[in-house]
Amino acid sequence: MPKINVLPREIYELIAAGEVVERPSSAVKELLENSVDAGADSITLEIKAGGIKYIRITDNGCGIAREDVRNAFTGHATSKITVSDDLDCVATLGFRGEALASIAAVSRVEMFTRTAEEETGTHAVVEGGQFISIDDAGCPVGTTIVVRDIFYNVPARMKFLKKDVTEANSVAAVADRLAVSHPEIAVRFIRDGKQTLCSSGDGKLISAVYAVYGKEFADSLIPVSGSNSTVKVEGYVSKPLNARANRNMQLFYVNGRMVRTKTACAALEEAFKGSVMVGKFPSCVLNLTMPYNFVDVNVHPAKTEVRFANEKEVFSAVYYAVKSALEQGDKAPTQDASKIINQRVQKQLFAAVEPAKQLRFQQGVSVAPTPETTFVRASVEDYKKPEESIPVIHENVKVAAEEPASQNVVVESVSESYSAVDESEPDLLGGYTPAVKPVAEEVPAPPEEPQKIVITEEEKPQVRAVGELFSTYILVEYGNELLLIDKHAAHERIIYEQLKAQNKNIPSQMLLSPIPVHLSREEYAAVIADIDLLADSGFAIEDFGDGTVIVSEYPVILEGSDIAAQLTEIAGYLADNVRDVTTEKLDWIFHSAACRAAVKAGDVTSDYELQQFAERVLSTPDIRYCPHGRPVLAGFTKRDIEKLFGRV
């Protein structure tokens, strides 16, 4: 039987340190919370090499008395609680008494501190949990702590640390959250000699949000204020139009403490239900104030998980506060009716000048416009009803004059205007788009790959697109079957397979004006770490610094899409799936790009497009499910339909 041993102090301190100090940002979080608890209204954080080699935190709080310095580095020594009942109403961010002892156990620590009652400050040096010296020092009221060479005596933990830039971004995220949770504190963050954050400390939450997340995010917020008998909710939520592809910007604070709470998250999204698209999530910065005995923060050493005495009270407080804010602050955007009409007219009348966008479903067809091709251009005044069609005049085709002579109709050649169009630009399926549907010539079918079983043209079922249902499903007569094709799901699968076939050779389009995209610290770190992966998928990304990246190129397949939203969605996935292998990440990016580029349900599709698309789907056996697993088509046999009507 093995003997039970009492662990030496240096060993159990290392074990305890593993629970509290996971990486440099963990140490920074604990030290910053101590500064807040000390009553500081100005905190400066400086790091070098991602915080692995150097961390310095300076505050103007109350300081530590000389006789308490040794106790401060002793495990389970704290000034926050004295009796067990104090755990029922913890009012401070720290209370366990483990932070300083754990940090000192795995690093080299120096402390300069002085209280207002002392004339001389104290300088303490601790290495590996052992005191080296305690001397007098000249220093202002407050505390300065310097942490060097974290995990220098625990190489097993050191090898699990990430790159310096990744660790620095994690530290920056901690500083950002502190500045937002305590807008009354001026927070300054210096990273490798460069100041990247400086909040004003004026006590206004919007000022802290502006300093941390930028003007664009701050301008998209709606103020929230509400309460019930127990919980008070204050802060900001994003407008529904500014919803994001992930939950990374949902920030909840309970009595000034950054927490993760499923209850508040569910209440927030329930309040936004019906206002944001499926797959989109609102952003928020919400502080929940409640009695200290109403929340239990003694759940996890990191103190980011809490339990509420009454979950329903928290849910209702957040839900009704956010719902009220949306009703009052989310004003519907107004648009000029004449402007909308002009846009529709321009889109319909000049579609012939944009051949690459007129026919999205064609594959392997090359029809170049002829110089003699002409079209009729009508003025905006002539656009009276949606059902009025604009006649198209093709070469050698005479159209009787059906319009009254009083209407302002001009027939002109497009031979000159067509010179600005790139005739070789492919459509989304890799083919080419004609300006108008040919009349006198037959469109050649795409070449078929050789099959082991040869089927003659007479044996192939005839494909006939009958029409479209709800602007979503294509009705197709295929032999003795009636098929319904979900055009979005099918198009998504087509694009996805095309992107996979072009792996690492995705055609990209250069932007005349690069697009800046501001990301959360976690998203930013993930994107910077996977720049080469994004390049393989057609994105050219540059690091602009301080949470912002620049998009200079994007995949051609995403023409017309919101590139910033697409990159934000990808960044959220990369941040949440850091450990995924490269192939899985690239596959997910192809899924996301295909979904955005595919034609959407409700989009208007011409009869010619429907026919071409139906032929493409039914000629490719692999197109049966979309990349997300939804079926592409369903059908009924002729006999099933005849049974419905009693014919058999």
Residue, then its C-alpha position, 0 to 999 in steps of 0.5 A: m500500500p503506497k504511503i501518504n506523503v505531505l507535499p512540500r510547500e514548493i510543490y503544492e504552490l506549483i499545483a495551486a498556481g496551475e489553477v490560477v495562472e494558466r498564461p500571462s493574461s491570467a496573471v494580468k487579470e488577477l493583478l488588475e483586479n487587485s488594483v481595482d480592489a485597492g481603489a485605484d482610479s488610474i492603472t498602467l499595464e505594460i508588457k514585453a514579449g507577450g507578457i512572458k518576459y515582462i509584465r508591469i502594473t502600476d496603480n494609485g490605489c491604497g498600497i500595502a503596509r510594510e507589515d503586510v507585504r509578506n502575508a500578501f505573497t502567502g497562499h490564502a492570505t487576503s484582506k477581502i474576507t475574514v469569516s465564512d459569512d463573507l463568502d455569501c456577499v463578496a463585494t470585491l473582484g478578488f477574495r481567494g488570496e491565491a493570486l500573488a502567491s500563485i504568480a510568485a511561485v512560477s515567476r520572478v516578482e518585484m513589488f514597490t508599494r506605499t500607503a498614504e500613512e507611510e513616509t517610505g515605501t517598500h521594495a520586495v523581491v520574490e523568486g519561485g515563491q521564496f523571498i529574496s529581500i525586503d527593503d525601503a524604497g522611494c515610491p508614490v502612494g500605490t503599488t507597482i508589481v513587475v513580473r518577469d520570466i513567467f514559468y521559468n521554473v516550470p518548463a512543462r507549462m512554458k512549452f504550452l504557451k503560444k507565440d508572443v503575439t498571441e499571448a499579447n493579444s490575450v493580455a490586451a483582451v483582459a485590459d479591454r474588458l477591465a476598461v469597459s467594466h470600470p469606465e471610472i478608471a483610466v486604463r493605459f496599456i503599453r505593448d512592446g513600448k507602444q501605447t495601444l489603449c488609453s481610456s479617459g476614466d470619465g465614468k461614461l461607459i460609451s467613452a470606454v467602449y469608444a476607446v476600446y472598440g472604436k467609433e464604428f462599434a460605438d455608433s452602432l449601439i443603443p443605450v439600455s436601462g431597466s430594472n426589476s425588484t432585484v436586478k438593474v441592467e445598464g449598458y448598450v446593445s447593438k442595432p439589429l442591422n449590426a448583428r454579428a456572425n458570432r457571440n464574441m462581442q457579447l460582454f456581460y458584467v455582474n457588479g463590475r465583474m466580467v462573467r460568462t452567463k448563459t442566462a443573460c445570453a439567452a435573454l438577450e437573444e430572446a429579446f432580439k428574436g425576430s429582429v436579426m437573421v438566423g445565424k446572426f447574434p447581437s452584440c452588447v455591453l451590459n452591466l448587471t447590478m444586484p445584491y451581493n448575496f444574490v450571486d455566488v462568485n465562488v464557483h471557479p478559481a478564474k471567477t468568470e463563472v457565477r451562479f444566481a439565486n434566482e435565474k428568472e429574475v436575471f432573465s426577465a430583467v435583461y429581456y425587458a430592458v433590451k426589448s424596451a431599448l429596441e422598441q425605443g432606439d431601433k428606428a427603421p431606416t427610411q429610404d426615398a421612394s423615387k430612389i428605390i424606383n430608379q435603382r430598380v429601373q437601372k437594374q432591369l434596363f441595363a442588365a444587358v451591360e452586366p453579362a456576368k450577373q445576368l445569368r448565374f447558373q450557366q455552365g460551359v456556355s460561351v455566347a459573346p454579344t454581337p456588335e449588332t445587338t441592340f436593346v431598348r432603353a426607356s426613361v424612368e417615366d415610362y416605368k409605370k407597372p411591374e408587369e410592363s416589359i421592355p422589348v429586346i431587339h436582337e439581330n435580324v429580328k424585327v419587332a412591331a412597334e407596340e409602344p405609343a408614339s408619345q412614349n420616350v423610347v430610344v433604340e440604340s446600338v450597344s456596340e460602343s457601350y459594350s467595349a467596357v465589358d469584360e466578355s471573358e468574365p465567368d459567371l458563378l458556375g464557371g461559364y460565360t454569360p450572354a447579354v441576351k438570349p440567342v434567338a437564331e442559334e442553338v446553345p451548345a451543351p456543356p461537354e460530358e465526361p466519359q461514362k462507363i455506361v453509354i446512354t444515348e440521347e433518346e434514353k436520357p429523360q428530358v429535363r424541362a423547368v416548368g416554373e418556380l414556386f415561392s421564388t425558392y423552389i424550381l419545378v422540373e419535369y424529369g421523365n415521369e417525375l416532378l422534382l422540386i429543387d431548392k435553388h439556394a441549397a443546390h447552388e451552394r453545393i455547386i459553388y462549394e465543389q468548385l472551390k474545393a476543386q480550385n483548392k489554393n488557386i481561388p481566383s481573387q479580386m483586388l479592391l481599389s480601396p482596401i476594407p478595414v475590419h475591426l475584430s475582437r482580440e481573440e478574432y484578431a489573433a486567430v486571423i493573424a495566425d491563419i493569414d496563409l490559410l486565408a490566402d489559400s481561400g482567396f483573401a489577402i489580409e494585412d495586419f493593421g494593428d490594434g485589433t484591425v486587419i485590412v482586406s485588399e483582395y477577396p474571392v471573386i465568387l463573393e462579388g457583391s457580398d459584404i466582405a467585412a461581414q464575411l471575414t468577421e464570420i470566418a474570424g469568429y470560427l477561427a477563434d472558436n476552433v483554434r485546435d482544428v486542423t488546417t483542412e477542416k478550417l479551409d473546408w469551413i471557409f469554403h462552406s461559408a463562402a459558398c453560402r454567401a455567394a449562392v443565390k438566395a431564396g426570393d431572388v428573381t430567376s429567369d426561365y432560361e436560368l431555371q432551365q440551365f440550372a435544372e440541367r446542371v443539377l440533374s446531370t451531376p449526381d453529387i449535387r444531392y445535399c448542400p454542404h450543411g446536409r440539407p437535401v437539394l431536391a425532392g420529387f413525386t412520380k407521375r403515378d403518385i400524382e395520378k393517384l391524388f386525382g383518382r386517375v389510377 
